[in-house]
Structure formats: structure tokens, C-alpha cells
Amino acid sequence: MKLNWSILICCHNSADRIQKTLEAISRQSVCAGGSIEVVVIDNASTDGTREVVARFAFPATVQLRILSEPRPGLSFARRMAIENARGTYLCFLDDDNDAAADYLEVAQDIFAANASVSFCGGESSWPKAPYWSDLPLIARFFSKALAVGPQRASTSGPIEPGGFLWGAGLCMRADRAKALYTAGFTPVLSGRLGRRVLSGEDGELTILLQLNGSRGYYSSALKLEHRVDPGRLNLRYFSKLFYGMGMAAPVLRVYQRASDDIFREQVIDHSQVPRVSRTSRILELSILDACRTLVLYTWLGACFSWGALRCRCTALPKSAAIQGRTLSLKLNDQTNSQG
């Protein structure tokens, strides 16, 4: 049976977090019309994640499936989710994401209005709870590293060629995502793996989705709350996170060069893209907090640079270059044959 939406949740030991995510899904406006499924990928969990999900009472119009991926790693779970999804559109939610009730409806309108758009995403916010009103300085200034905040300065519109969006709330056309894997996509960046904070798997997927000439789309009308684990709001976690981002950066740049070859005939005026001034934000702080923030920028920048240097000493960039060329040829052959 062909469904309209597949909501995909890849989770690991999520028994204490996933309930609210499921509740937010059950409030989606598209649920009233049926034709929707929720696919939970239990990624090597050792707690009661599967039992919590199985007990949840979705509306009768929502189909639930629970699949197991024993290999730890987001990329493995995401592949299983995409290959088993039956919906026309896909929406990835994390176990700590609470999507607004109109999230899928807004995303569906974006796809309907833009045939060239293969994926879209929006902005997330901290939960409206007392704890989040007093965030640590590092969480307030570097929230985007945790997938919190607006992803673009503009309100809405296509993102720049080779640009990418984070995975929290990422929506995509199922046929184009499946075509990527059919063409032989094998993730070079595996995502978070146990205690290792790796990064870049979202960027890898969304950049490569553009190799057939399609685009990504950002809309601030797509809103969700992100219940980030408070245990991550510290310097130790951010240091690991920025190191992982640095490790991913050379690979993503290789993919972006492959994307540039696809869009090289398009003229993009980057001067028209509004930017947020970080300097002005620092000047608004007290002298003590401004000094602390500058020290954080320096330290996290060093973590990022060290990760990027380590990556360049590995075979990852070369693997990404080979994969970028191979997928580009196969995806464009598929597009031409369908045309």
C-alpha cells in the first residue's frame, strides 16, 4: 500500500525520551486524513525502547512499524529506514524532536509547489520549560552545533547549491532518496557511534541528493522543539562535537565540489544571502561573558581544525571524491533515462 508520509525515527536507547516525540507525531494535522506510517528503527538499543514504542496508542489512521538495525551508527539505521519506507515523502525525526502540528502539512506544500526540491527543513527551538530559560553560555552561542535555531538567515527559499541541512526534521522525496542508495551510495560519514561524537552524515546525504540537479529548501514555517540532553551542554561534549565536525569538513567539501560541477552553469549571487553577525552578538554581552565567548571560539575552532587535519591524513576525502563522481554519473543517467 502506497502511503503519503513515512515518519522515520532512528533511535538508540530512547526509552526515556521518545514518548513526547510520538505524542507530537500523533497531533500532526495530516493524521486526520490517514495514509501515514511511523517507522521506528531500533538501532542496537539495550533498554526498553521497543516496548515503549509498541505500547504507544497512535490514532487509528497511523500505521506503526518497528524495525531492528543491530549495527550501531546512524547511517546504518537511516539506510534501513529509507529502504523500508512506503510513503511518497519521508520525514526524519530524532527521539528528542517534537514537531509542530502542521509540520508535515507545510513540508507537503513545499514539495507540491517546487518540483525541483528533493529535500527541505526548517528551524528548531529549545523547549519552553524553566530549565531552558537559563542556558549555559556555550549552548546559547553554539546552539546550531546541536541543531537548535534557524538554519538560514533568510525566512524561506531554496538553499545554495551544495548547501546542506541538519537531520532533525529533515523531509525528502522518497523516490529521490531511494534512487541515491540504488545508485550505490555508501556513507563515508557514519554519524554518532556510541560515545564517539562524529558529524557530517546529514550534510553528506543532503549534498549528494543534489547530484541529480535537484535543490534543497529551507522554511522557517517548519518548526520543532529540540529537547537536547542537558548532559551535552558542556565544554567536554562541544569539544568532541567540533572535532567531529572538523573530521567531516574535508569530506563535505569534496562532495560540494562534485555538486558545483552540476550547478556550474547557474549564477548564484551570494552577496544577496543575509548573514548574522556574530561580532555584534558578542558585543551585546558583559565584558566577562564576551571574553569567555572569545575563548570558546578559539578553543572550539582549534578542535575543529585538529579534526580537519586528522581527516586529511586518512582515506576519507579520496573515498568521497570517488563516490561523488560515481553517484553523479549514475544519478544523471537515471534522470536522463526517465526524461
RAWO-V63812 format. One line per field, one symbol per residue. ss: DSSP state (H for helix, E for strand, C for the rest). burial: I if it has 9 or more other ideal C-beta (glycine too) atoms within 8 Angstrom, else O. A space follows every 50 residues. Layout:
ss=???
burial=???
//
This chain:
ss=CCEEEEEEEEECCCCCCHHHHHHHHHCCHHHHHCCEEEEEEECCCCCCHH HHHHHCCCCCCEEEEEEECCCCCHHHHHHHHHHHCCEEEEEEECCCEEEC CCHHHHHHHHHHHCCCEEEEEEEEECCCCHHHHHCCHHHHHCHHHHCCEC CCCCCEEECCCCCCCCCCCCEEEHHHHHHHHHCCCCCCCCCCECCECCCC HHHHHHHHHHHHCCEEEEEEEEEEEECCCHHHCCHHHHHHHHHHHHHHHH HHHHHHHHHHHHHCCCCCCHHHCCCCCHHHHHHCCCHHHHHHHHHHHHHH HHHHHHHHHHHHCCCHHHHHHHHHHHHHHHHHHHHHHHC
burial=OOIIIIIIIIIIOIIOIIOIIIIIIIOIOIIOOOOIIIIIIIIIIOOOII OIIOOIOIOOIIOIIIIOIOOOIIIIIIIIIIOIIOIIIIIIIIIIIIIO OOIIIIIIOIIOOIOOIIIIIIIIIIIOOOOIOOIOIIIOIIIOIIIIOO IOOOOOOIIOIIIIIIIIIIIIIIOIIIIIIOIIIOIIIIIOIOOOIIII IIIIIIIIIIIIIIIIIIIIOIIIIIIIOOOIIIOOIIIIIIIIIIIIII IIOIIIIIIIOIIOOOOOOOOOOOOOOOOOIIOOIOOOIIOIIIOIOOII IOIIIIIIIIIOOOOIIOIIIOIIIIIIOIIIOIIOOOO
//
